[in-house]
Amino acid sequence: MALLTTITCFILVVTLCTTHQSETCNQLVYIAGRAGATQLYMQKMWGRRTNLSKPFGIDRVPDILPTWSPNGTRVAYIGYLEDTNKTYIFDICLRTMKADRYALPKDCYPSHLTWSTDGTQILFTWPNNSAEELGIYQLIRATGKIKRVHALSRNADFAWSPDRTSIAFTEDSSSGGQLVIQDIFGTHREEMHENVWGGMSWSPNGRYIAFEQTSHDPSLHICWKAVDNGLSRCLDVWSRHPVWTNDSSTIAFRGRNPDDSQEWLGLADLESGIVERLAYININNAGTFYPVAWSATDEFLAYESCDSLANADSCSIWIISRDGKIHRPLNRRLLRLSGEWEPVWMPAQNVTSICLEP
């Protein structure tokens, strides 16, 4: 009887801790709504969506990227409560739908929100304001204490390394934007490249940094540079907004034809440099589009398309498969006349539905 009970409990634990890949890898969070009443949603690619902000009395979620915990069981994001001007970092357990919240100092409007790889900290940058210097800040989840780790010179383009121990950013120089890599404590700094426009994106394996570079045309094109030996390679087409696949083999980007200015979603193979036009995107002169994130299996790419840069309500999330056979808006009928932006897929490391304690 004891053996039977043990076997039964084992089966139950396995059932609870195992999830289907289609449910974990093809799920994303995103911000949606009309200006002034934005909310955070989680949605399986093919179906149900859940509001992750309204149950906690959150009046507005700013258009700052939400971030998944490394194991995919929690989501952290910035929120403003109703009838208050205070800013909080909310940390939601997706299994229990309970949230920890951390009050931020007055006039603190963080950006570049991310988790440490061990899940014990939430890191962010604090834009320049009258109260504090710009810098990298660290929130210890177990205590709620916030401290500055290192000051930064300016709030420029910025990218975390995959292990969250280093950052890449741009700063002004005599030859234009200078790409700089330094550890988060400021003890090591390396100047990597000149004439950098922005758009830094660190490959998931940590070996490369992609960025937008200006040329003498003037034109923009994507380059990628090896972190260890400094070797670089560039695309020979107009290109912006590099986004790496999770296997670090391919870069998705926004491309443009030089003759008719028609824009398209492109893929560039890292090793060969071969460019593939995945889909042409129809936008008017006031609009834009840009790729944002690959799903954990690198099967789907989410991108944002906006009819007007001046109106966030005109933006919508589109999903396209790697082979281009699936191409559709995420929620055209569910959220009509509302904007959708900042999609982030659940990470590939998610292997359990059990939330880790701080």
N, C-alpha and C positions, 0 to 999 in steps of 0.2 A: 504493500500500500504506500509506504514511504517512497519507494522507487517510482511508482506511478505518479505520485504528487510532484516529485522532483522533475520528472519528464514533462509533466503538464506545465509546470512553471517555466521550464526552459523554453518550451514551444511558445508560451505567451510572451516571454521576453524577446525572443527572436522576432515574433510578429510585430511587437511594438517598435523595435529598433530598426526594422528593415522597411525601406520605402522604395517604390518603383522609380526608376530613373526618369520616366516620363513626367512624374509628379514633382521631382526635385529639380532636375536640371533645366526644365522648360518652364520655370516659374520666375516671375520678376516683380519688382516693386517699382512704382513710379508715382509722380505727383500729377494731380489732375484737378480741374475745376476752373471757375472764373476768377479773375483777379480779385484779391481780397477775401476769397473763401476757398482757398486751396486745401486739399486733403491728400494724404498718402494712402495709396492702395497697393495691395498685393494680389497678384492674379496668375492663375495657371494660364499658359498660353492659349489653351483651347476652351477656357470656360470661366468658372466662378472667380469673382473678385471679392476681396475683403478690405474694408476700410480700417486702416491701422492708426488713425488719428482721432476720428470722431468719438469712439468709446472713452477716450481719455480727456474729453472736454477741450480738445485743441481746436482753436479757431482758424489758424492759418499755418501752413507749412511753406516756408520760403523755397524758392527753386534752387536749392543746394542739394547735391547728390546725396541720397540716403546711402547707407552702407550696411552690408551683411556682415555678421560675425564670421570668422574663418570657417566654422563648421556648419554655417547656414541655418542655425537654430534661432538666431536673434537678429533684429534689425535696429539700427540706431539712426536717428534723424533729428533735425532741429524743429522745434514747435513753439508756437505762441499760444498761451491759454486765453480763454475768453475774459474780457474785462480786465486785462492786465497787459502791461508793456514788458513783462519779464520774458527772457529767452531761456529755454530749457533744452538740454539734450535728453531725448527720450530713448530708452533702451527696452525693446519689447521682446518678451519670450513668446515665440510663435506657437508653442505647444499649449501654454496656459492662457495666452492673451492677457498677461499681466505686464505692467511696465514699471521700470525704475526710471526716475526722472532726476536730473541734476541741474540745479539752478546755476546759470552763468552770471558773471558779474555784470553790473550795469553797463550799457553801451557795448557789450560784447556781441558781435555778430560773426560767428565763426564760419570758416569755409574749409574745404579740403578735408572733410570729416572721414576718418578711417579707423580701423581697429588695429591694435598690435597683433602680431601673428599668434601669440599665446592667448588672446582674448581677455587679458586682464586689464587692458587700458583702451581708452578711446583717444585718438590723437586728432588735432585740428590746428589750423593756423588762425591767427587773430588779425584781421585787417587793421590797418593803421587808423587810430582815432586819438582823441584828445586825452584819453585816460591811460592808455598803455602803448608801449612800442609793439610794432609788428613782430610776431615770432611764432615758433612752434610750441604748442601747449599740450599738456598731458593730463588726462582725466583718469585717476585711479578708481576703477569701478567699485572696489571693495570698501573704500572710504569716502568716495565722492570728492576728494581733494583735487584741486586743479593747480598746476604750477607750470611756469614757462620753462621749457627745456633749452631753447636757444633763440636769440633775436635774429631777425632777418632784415635786410636792408630795404626791401620794397615788396609790395604785394603783386608780384609779376606772375607769369605763367609758372606752373608748379606741378611736379609729379612725384609721387611716393615710389621708392623702390619696392619690389615685391615683398621683401622681408621687413619693410618699414624702419630700417635702420639708417637710410640715406634719402636724400631728396635731390631732384634735378630742378633747376629754375633758371630764368634769364635775368641778366642785369645789364644796364647800359654800359657801353664801352665806346672807344673812338671808332671802332669798325662796325658799330651796330650792336645788336643784341648778342651777349656772350652767354653761351650755355655753361652752367656751372653745376658740378656735383659736389655735395658735401654730406658728411654724416650729420645726424640730427642734433648732435651736441656741439657741432662747430669745430671739432678738433682736426678734421682733415678736409681739405678743399682742393678741387681740381678744375681748372678751366679747360673745357672740352672742345668748343667750336665757336666760330664767329658768324656774323650775319644771320643769326637765328631769329626768326619772327615769333615763334611760340609753338603752341600745340604739342608740348612734350608728352610722350607716351612711352613708359618703360615696358620692355617685353616681360612677360610673366616669368621667364627663366632667369631674368636679371642680367642677361648678357648684352642687351642692346637698348639704346634710347632712340626713338624716332622723334622727328621734329620738323617744323616748317622752316624753310630757308628762303631768304630773298636772293635774287640774282640781279644781274645788270639790266634785265629787260625793261622795266622791272616785272618780275613774275614770282609766283610762289611755287615751290615744289617740296615734296617730302624727301627727307634724307634719314638714314639710320646709321648709327655709329656704334661700334663695339666698345664696351666700357673698359675692357682689359687692355686692348692694344691700340685703340683710337682709330682703327680703320673705318672708313665711311663709304657709303654708297647712296646715290640719289636717283629718284625717278626723273625721266626727261619730259614728263608731262605736267601741266598745271595740276596741282594736287594740294589738298588740305585735310585736316582732321584725321590723323593716323590713329587706327584702333587695331591692336594686336589680337590675333586668335590666341586661345589659351595654350596651344602647343607652341607658340612663338614662331610659327613657320610662315605666317601670312599677315599682311597689313591691309585692312579695309580703309578706304579713303574717298573723299569727294573729288571728282575729276571734272575737267571742263575742256571742251573742244576749242582749239585756237581760232578756227574759222567762223563758226556760227555761235559760239559761246554756250552751246547746249551742255547741260551738266549730267553727270552719270555717277553711279556708285561703282567704284573699282576695287579690285583685289590685286595686290602685288606679292609675288612669291619672294621670300627673303633671299633664298640662295640664288635663284636664276634671274631675279629682277623682272620676270615676265609679268605684264599687266593684262588683266582680264576685265572687260566691262560687264559687270553683273547685271545692271539695269539702268536705263535712262530715266531720269527723274524730271517730271514736268513742273517747273516753278516759274513764277512771273518775276518781273524786275524788282519787286518789293520783297520777295521771299527768299528762302534759303533751305538747305537741308544739310545734315551731317550725320555720319555714322556715330553710334554711341557705345555699343557693347555687344559682344558675342555671348551666346548661351554657353553653358559649361561644356557641352559636347562639341562646340564649334559648328553646330548644325544650322543655327539660326543667328541672324544679325538684326539687332534693333537699331533703327535710325529715326531721327526727328525731322519732320518736314513742316515748315512754317510758311503760311501765305504772306505774312507781313512781319518783319523784324520788330516793328513797333508795337505789335499786339500779340502777347503770349497766348491769348485765347485762340489764335489761329493755328497753333502748333498741334501736331498729332504724331503719335508713335506708329511707325510701320515696322512690320516683321517681314524679313525675306530669308529664304532658305539658301544654303550654300550653293545649290545648283540652280537657284533662281526660279524653281517651279512653284514655290509658294511665295506669294507677295501680296500682303493685304494690310490694311490699318488694324490696329489693335482693338479699338472700341468705337468705331465710327457711329454705331447705332446706340450704344449704351450711354455715351457722353456727348450727345449732339450739342453743338455750339459751345463746347467747352474745350479748354486746352489740355494737352497731355505732354509731359516732358520729364527728362531725367530718368530714363529706365535703367535699372540695374538688375542683372540676372542673378539668381541664386548660385552660389559658388559650387565648383565641382567637388570640393572637399566635403560637402554635406553627405554624411553617411548615416545619420541618426535623426530621429524626431524628438530626442530627449534633450532638453535645454541644460547647458552646463551652468553650474552655480558660479558666481563671481569668485 
